[in-house]
Amino acid sequence: MIIRKKVWPRTVSDLLSMAFVLAIAPLMYWFGLWIILPGLYGDENLAYKLHFVLGSFIMLNIVGNFTYTVLCDTGVGGRIVPVSTATVADGWRLCAVCECLAPPRSWHCNTCDTCILKRDHHCVFTGCCIGYYNHRYFVMFLWYLFLGSAYAFSYGSLFIWSRVPFEFPMSIVKMVFPVAIFFFGFDSSIDQFYMLLYVVSVVGTLYTGVLCVYHFNLILRGVVGNESNKRDFTYDVGWKDNIREVFGERWYLTWLLPYIKSQLPHDGVSWCHLCSKKD
């Protein structure tokens, strides 16, 4: 893996979004394993210990996949090999900004200031583009965020509604405007802070769930965001090989940990073999 030279976010929106993720993930981890589960089971119960291991496993994957997504350089720079005039007609094109030939499926990102191999999109929460070499880590980061949010939501529901009595309409107001209620002093109790974190888990579950469906659907169809918008399925070689293109040869193990090595099928530069394989 080639490490990115500049890993810090380049825009204010990227910086704020990344800071939010880096703050909320450990906060939800603390809320779930040190507040919710001990409140439901007690900290000496076997069920609590099993939940603690599972929650820590999810958190390890969130942190690990986030780190690999951010650190992995998936740009074109330093990977280009000499190409003939004939290859230029097969999807290669001149990038006026980088002043070099860009491979098929690569697009220039103005924020990252480079062409990205098999660019899917620029993610504000990681402050970098998602491309050929970090696609696996981004999708797994998203998946474990969803699992963590859903986990916190399910057990948070039992915890919150056993602790906070429902009073209409005030309980509805506290759920709809949890930040304003807590930070402006209308209710600065610890229960309202817990309600704030619970609402975050609800929103996080819905948001990451929709993103997981969207991105896994793209992977199974063998496309990235730009290709999907153009309905370009040139590189779709069947769902199983499409999965290998993102998760590598050991795709069946990559969901366990980001540290498991899984060699990708090729270099992300030449895609001719996929076209011939499809034919």
ChimeraX attribute file (.defattr): number of C-alpha atoms within 10 A of each C-alpha:
attribute: neighborCount
match mode: 1-to-1
recipient: residues
	/A:1	10
	/A:2	10
	/A:3	12
	/A:4	14
	/A:5	9
	/A:6	12
	/A:7	15
	/A:8	15
	/A:9	21
	/A:10	14
	/A:11	12
	/A:12	11
	/A:13	13
	/A:14	20
	/A:15	16
	/A:16	15
	/A:17	17
	/A:18	19
	/A:19	14
	/A:20	12
	/A:21	15
	/A:22	15
	/A:23	11
	/A:24	15
	/A:25	17
	/A:26	14
	/A:27	12
	/A:28	20
	/A:29	19
	/A:30	13
	/A:31	17
	/A:32	26
	/A:33	21
	/A:34	14
	/A:35	17
	/A:36	20
	/A:37	23
	/A:38	18
	/A:39	16
	/A:40	16
	/A:41	14
	/A:42	15
	/A:43	16
	/A:44	9
	/A:45	12
	/A:46	11
	/A:47	14
	/A:48	18
	/A:49	17
	/A:50	11
	/A:51	16
	/A:52	19
	/A:53	12
	/A:54	15
	/A:55	19
	/A:56	15
	/A:57	15
	/A:58	23
	/A:59	21
	/A:60	15
	/A:61	23
	/A:62	26
	/A:63	18
	/A:64	17
	/A:65	25
	/A:66	23
	/A:67	16
	/A:68	21
	/A:69	27
	/A:70	25
	/A:71	20
	/A:72	23
	/A:73	25
	/A:74	28
	/A:75	26
	/A:76	22
	/A:77	14
	/A:78	6
	/A:79	12
	/A:80	14
	/A:81	10
	/A:82	7
	/A:83	11
	/A:84	8
	/A:85	9
	/A:86	8
	/A:87	15
	/A:88	15
	/A:89	10
	/A:90	13
	/A:91	14
	/A:92	19
	/A:93	15
	/A:94	12
	/A:95	16
	/A:96	10
	/A:97	12
	/A:98	14
	/A:99	8
	/A:100	14
	/A:101	18
	/A:102	24
	/A:103	28
	/A:104	20
	/A:105	24
	/A:106	24
	/A:107	21
	/A:108	20
	/A:109	17
	/A:110	10
	/A:111	14
	/A:112	18
	/A:113	12
	/A:114	19
	/A:115	26
	/A:116	28
	/A:117	27
	/A:118	25
	/A:119	24
	/A:120	23
	/A:121	16
	/A:122	18
	/A:123	15
	/A:124	17
	/A:125	19
	/A:126	24
	/A:127	24
	/A:128	27
	/A:129	29
	/A:130	28
	/A:131	28
	/A:132	27
	/A:133	26
	/A:134	23
	/A:135	23
	/A:136	26
	/A:137	28
	/A:138	23
	/A:139	23
	/A:140	24
	/A:141	26
	/A:142	20
	/A:143	24
	/A:144	22
	/A:145	25
	/A:146	24
	/A:147	20
	/A:148	25
	/A:149	27
	/A:150	20
	/A:151	18
	/A:152	27
	/A:153	23
	/A:154	14
	/A:155	15
	/A:156	26
	/A:157	17
	/A:158	14
	/A:159	21
	/A:160	18
	/A:161	11
	/A:162	12
	/A:163	12
	/A:164	13
	/A:165	9
	/A:166	12
	/A:167	9
	/A:168	8
	/A:169	8
	/A:170	10
	/A:171	14
	/A:172	12
	/A:173	13
	/A:174	19
	/A:175	16
	/A:176	13
	/A:177	12
	/A:178	22
	/A:179	17
	/A:180	14
	/A:181	19
	/A:182	19
	/A:183	12
	/A:184	9
	/A:185	10
	/A:186	11
	/A:187	15
	/A:188	12
	/A:189	12
	/A:190	10
	/A:191	14
	/A:192	21
	/A:193	17
	/A:194	20
	/A:195	23
	/A:196	20
	/A:197	22
	/A:198	26
	/A:199	21
	/A:200	18
	/A:201	24
	/A:202	17
	/A:203	15
	/A:204	20
	/A:205	22
	/A:206	14
	/A:207	14
	/A:208	19
	/A:209	18
	/A:210	12
	/A:211	16
	/A:212	20
	/A:213	11
	/A:214	12
	/A:215	19
	/A:216	14
	/A:217	14
	/A:218	17
	/A:219	23
	/A:220	17
	/A:221	19
	/A:222	24
	/A:223	23
	/A:224	23
	/A:225	16
	/A:226	15
	/A:227	17
	/A:228	14
	/A:229	9
	/A:230	8
	/A:231	10
	/A:232	13
	/A:233	13
	/A:234	12
	/A:235	21
	/A:236	18
	/A:237	20
	/A:238	12
	/A:239	14
	/A:240	13
	/A:241	18
	/A:242	20
	/A:243	20
	/A:244	19
	/A:245	24
	/A:246	24
	/A:247	28
	/A:248	20
	/A:249	17
	/A:250	14
	/A:251	20
	/A:252	12
	/A:253	14
	/A:254	18
	/A:255	18
	/A:256	13
	/A:257	17
	/A:258	23
	/A:259	12
	/A:260	12
	/A:261	14
	/A:262	18
	/A:263	14
	/A:264	18
	/A:265	13
	/A:266	12
	/A:267	12
	/A:268	21
	/A:269	19
	/A:270	17
	/A:271	16
	/A:272	14
	/A:273	11
	/A:274	16
	/A:275	12
	/A:276	10
	/A:277	10
	/A:278	12
	/A:279	7
